[in-house]
Amino acid sequence: MKILGRILAIDYGRKRVGLAVTDEFQIIANALTTISVNELFAYLHDYFSKEKVDCIVIGEPKQMNYEPSESTKYIEPFIRKLKIEFPNIKIERHDERFTSKMAQQTILDAGLKKKDRQNKSLLDSVSATIILQSYMNSI
C-alpha cells in the first residue's frame, strides 16, 4: 500500500478548534486534539514539520437552505491566513451541518459520564472527526 500524506480536518470555532487527521493511508479518521484559536497556527506549523499533510479540510457552516451561516464571517479570514501560511497544502471546504448534533450523539452512545459529555473540547474534536470522515466518504 502506498503511503500518502495525511488529511487534516478543522472544525473552526471562535474560541476553540477541533482537529482530526487521517492515518498515512488516508483510510481512518481519528480525533487529534482541540486547541485554542490563539495557539492554532503555532500548533499547525509544528505538526506539519513532523507529518506530511496533503490536504486541510475545513468545516463549512451552512444553514438548512444551503446559504452560508453567520459563522462564515469568522472562518473566511482564517482560511485566507491559512493559505498564506501553508501555500503548498490543498485546502478544501466540506459541509458541516449536523456535525455538532452527530458528535453529541456519538459521545452519548459511547456511554461517557455526564461530566465527560459536557466537555466542549471533546465535542469539537469529535465534530472534526465527523467532518473528516464525511469528506473522505465523498471523495
Number of C-alpha atoms within 10 A of each C-alpha: 4 5 9 14 15 21 26 26 34 25 28 25 15 11 9 19 23 27 27 27 24 23 15 16 13 16 13 13 23 20 21 18 16 23 18 15 16 12 11 16 15 9 14 15 12 11 12 14 10 9 11 14 20 16 16 21 23 24 26 22 23 18 13 10 7 10 9 14 14 11 14 15 10 12 18 12 10 13 15 10 12 16 13 9 13 15 10 11 16 13 18 14 16 17 17 21 17 15 22 18 12 15 21 20 13 17 19 14 9 10 10 12 10 10 7 14 18 13 10 14 18 19 24 28 26 28 31 35 28 26 31 31 19 16 21 16 9 8 5
